[in-house]
Amino acid sequence: MSRTKRFLSGFTVVLGLGLAFLAGWARLPYYSIGPGPAREVQPLIRLSGAQEYPSQGKLIMTTIRFRGLSALGMLFAWLDPHLAVVSRDTLYPGGETVEQETQRSLSQMDQSKIDAADVVLRRLTSYPKDHGDGALLEFVYPGCPAEGALFTGDVVESIDGTPVHSADDASRALDAIPLAEPITFEVRAGGESHQITITRERCLPDVPDPRIGINLIDTFPFGVRISSGDVGGPSAGLMWALGLFDLLTPGDVTAGNTIAGTGTIDSRGRIGPIAGIADKIVAAERAGATVFLAPAGNMQELGDADTGDMEVIPVSTFQDALDALGRLGGEGIEAQTTGP
């Protein structure tokens, strides 16, 4: 074989190997979705100014995990019975960027923490009659002027120089400012105070008047800090509420068991359905849970899914969840039945 032919043959082999490598490792516009980590919630909750009563059992939040795929990764995902393959548009609809989805997801998580704490503190304390100073930002409406400027969890300390000691103070201060004038908020976030100036705009479909686009509630009477790391979305609300409830009450609501669950929660204690319920069942089983609290709205989706020895209990409200744990021997629940 001539030197030229040997060179071309070798080049062809190298090129083929290079293309095979790229085909195997280059990212495709597809993702795998499957069971994610299951995390115990109580170690992630920290209180300041209130006594804590740690549980003897475990309350577990479940998650789903999605990963970008190469051609090789897609092959492995198709072979794994616990993984699904979806297109990028499924996770990031309407051209949404990864950064936008991440911010939205983390904001949903922050709101779930606030709503969970709201529900629990209304049951166990005199909140909101007794509250902390300032007004707590519970929700920012997408597409409104506050989006990207104010964030869920911010505490409003003053509005146009008027001190804010409660959510009612904030409402009165806003009502006193003409609609067309810019509004300067002094907010506390991450231990620091800073000012943000925003002008109202028409941004809500059913509201003709211009709005800032925020919901404010009274701040909590003591410090409640919940660390969720890089986990986003609203579906941990139920488990945050149960973890906080158990931490604030002397009895052990778990009765020493490992209780997993999922579900959104609103300020009225209603539990809403979530995505990926089957994956979260698998995550709970892997974590050794004996009971799984599932939103009633997800039960039809579960159908006759095999849950092994783990009992799945449907719940529609926070009270349903407490009642279920009470039937399993949980303590400190019976007297707490006056809230949502």
N, C-alpha and C positions, 0 to 999 in steps of 0.2 A: 504493500500500500504506500502510495506516495506521501510525502510530508504534508502536502496540502490536504489530501483526503483525511489523514490522521487528525490534522488540526480541526477540520470541519466536523469530523465525527466526535471529537472531544468537546468541541463547542456546543454541538447539538445536545450531548448528554448533560453538560453543565446548564444549558438553557432550559432543558426539560426539568432538571432538578429544581432550578430556580422558580420556574412556573408552578411546579408542584408545591413548593414551599409557600409561595404567595397564595395559591389556591387554598392551602390548608390553614394559613394564619391570617390572611387579610380579612379585615372586618367587613361584615355584610350588614345590610339594613334589616337585620332580624335579631330578636332577643329570645332567650329562654326564660321562662317563668316557672318557679317551683317553690317548695317549702323553704323558708328562711330560718334564721335563728329564733329560738324561743328564750325569752329573757324574764327573769324574776323581777317583778315591779317594785317591791318594797325597798330593796337596796338602792333604787334609783330615785326615791322620794326622800327629801330632807326638809325638816320643819325647823323653824326658829321661833321661839316664844310659845311653844306648845309641847306638852309631854308626849313622848312616843311609847307605844306598846307593840313591839315587834311580834310578828306571828311565828308560831311554831311550824306551820306548814309553808306552802309556797303558792303564790299567785303569779301565774305565768301569762305574759303577753306573747302572742304568736305573730309571725311576720311572713311575708313572701319575699323572694329574692329574684331579681331579674338581672341578666347579664348579656352584654353584647356578644354576638356569635361570629366566628369564622366559619368557613365551610367545614372544617374538621369538627369544630365545636357544635355545629348544627347536626352533624351526623351523630355525635354522642348524645345530644339532647333528644333526638328522635328515638334513640334506643332506650332512653331512661323513661320508665312508666310514670315517674313523678314530675316530669318536666313537660311543658308545652312550648311550642315555638310560635312566636307572633311577629308581625311586621313592626317596623319602627313607628308607623302611623298609628298603630294601636296604642302605644304608650305615649306618643307625643302627637296628639291629633291637631289638625289645623295648622301644621307648620310650627308648633311650639318647640322651642329649643330645650336642650337638656337643662340648661341653667334656669329657664322659666319654670319647667316642670318641677325641678328640685326646690325652688323657692316656694312654689305653690304647695308642694307636699309638706315642707317644713312648717309653713304657716298653718296648714290644716292640723298638723300635730300639735302646734302651740295652742290652737283653739281647743283641741280635745282636752288638753291638760287644764285649761282655764274652766271649761264647762264641767269637767269632772270635779274639780275643786269646788266650784259654785254649788253643785248638787249636794256634795258631802257636807260642806260647811253650813248650808241652810238647814240640814238635818241635825247636826251635832252642836252647833253654836247659835248665838243670837244674830249671826250675819243674815242679812245685810244691815240690820239696825246698828250693830256695832261693826265698824269697818276701819280700815286703815286710811291714811291720808292720800288724796289724789283720786284720779279716775283711771281705771284699768281698761286698756283697749282690748276688747274681746274679739272683734272681727273687723276686717277691712274688705270692703266690697270691690271685687275686680272691676277694672275699668273706670274707677272713680279717682279724683285727684289725690286722695290719700295713699293710693297704691304706690308702693315703692318709696314713699316718704315717711309714713307711719307704719308701725308693725304690731301685729298681735303680741301682747305682753308688755308693750310700752305703758308707762304710767304718766298721764298728763298732770303736770303740776300747776300750770297756769295757761290762760288763754288771753292773748293780747294784754298781758300784764296783770290780769285778774286772777288771784289765787284760786286754785281748784282743790277743794277738800273732799268732794264726793262727785258721783255721776250727775246728781241734780245740779250741783254748782256748774259743771261743765255745760249742761244743757242750757242753763240760764245765761251763761256767758256767751254761748254761740247764738242764742236767740237775740241778744242785744246788738249783734254786729250786722250791719246791712249786708244783703246777699252778695253784692258785687265787690265788697271790700276784701282784701287779703286778710288772712287770719294767721297769727303767729302762735304756735303751740310751743310751750316749753315742756319737754318730756324727759323722763328718766328711763334709761335703758342700759343694762350692763353695768350698773353702778355709777353711771355718768349722766349729767344733764346736758341737753343741747336744744337749740331752737330750730323749728321748721316752719316756714311760711307757705301757706296753701290758699288758693282761691277756689271757691265753690264753682262747680259746673253741673250741668244736667247730665247725669250718668246712669240713673236708674230708670228702666223702661216704664214702670208704672208710676213714677213720681215726676210731675212736671217741673217742680222747683229745683234749682241747683243744690247740690249736696257736696259735703266733704267725702262722705262714704265710709263712716265708721260706726261701730257699736261700742258704747262705753258702759261699764258696770262699776260698782263700788269695789275698791281694792279690798283684799282679804285682811282680816284682823290680825293675822300673824303670817310669817313668811312660809310660803309653800314653794319649794323648788323641785322640779321634776326633770331629770336628765335623760334625754332620749337619744343622744348622740346623733348618728346620721340616719336614724329611722324616721321616715315621714309618713304622712297620711293621717286620716282621722280615726282609724279603726281600733286604736288602743284605748279609746275613751272609757269603755266599761271597766277594763282592768285597772286603769289609773284610779278610777273612782273606788273600786273595791280595795285596792292597795292602800289608798289614803284613809278610807273608812276604817279598815282594820288597824292601821297605824295609830289612829286617834282614839280607839276604844280598847278598854282593858281585856275584853274577851277575844278569843281566837276564832275568827269567822271561818277559817279553813278546817278547823277540827284536826289539825295536823296533816291534812291531805295536800296533794299537789293539784291545784285547780288551775286549769288553763281556760282561756276564752278570748273573745274578740267582739267588736261591735262599737259603732259610733255612739256618742251620748250627747244629748242637748241639755240646755239649762233646765228643762222640765223633767229630766231623768228618763227620757225615752231612748230606747236602744234601737239603732238603725242597722240595716244590712250592710255588708261589706263585700269587697271583691276577693276572690281567691279563697273561699271558705274551705274547699277540699284540701288545698295546700296547707292551710292552717291546722286542719285536723291532723294531717301527717306530722307537722311540726310539733303539735301537742303530744302525740303518741311517742315521738322520738325523745321528748323531754320527760317522759314517764308520768304524764298526767293521768289521773284516774277519772277526772270529770272535766268536761268541756262545756262552757257556757256559750251558746250560739245564738245570734239574733234570730228571732222567730221568722223574720223575713227571708232568711237563708235556708230554712228547713226543707222547702220544696226542692231547692237546688241540690241539697245533700242526698235526697231520695233514700235509697237503700245502701248507701255507701258503707263499706266495712270499716267499723271503728274499733274492732277488736274488743278488748275488755274495758275500754273507756266509755263512760256514760255521757251521752250528749243531751244537754238540757236546753230547750228553747226558752228565751227570755225576751220580753217586749219592753220592760222597764227596769230601772235600777232596783225597784222594790221586788220585782220578780227574781232578780239575781240574789238578793238578800234572803228571800223566802226559800229559794232552792238551797242555799248554803245552810240555812236554819234546819231544813229537813235532813241534811247530811250531818247534823250535829254541831254546826257552827255556833259559837257563843257570842253574846253581846249584841244580838240582832233584834230580839223580840221587842225591846223597849224603843227601838228606833224605827217607828212606823208612821211618823206624822208627815214626812216630806214627800217629794215626788217619787 
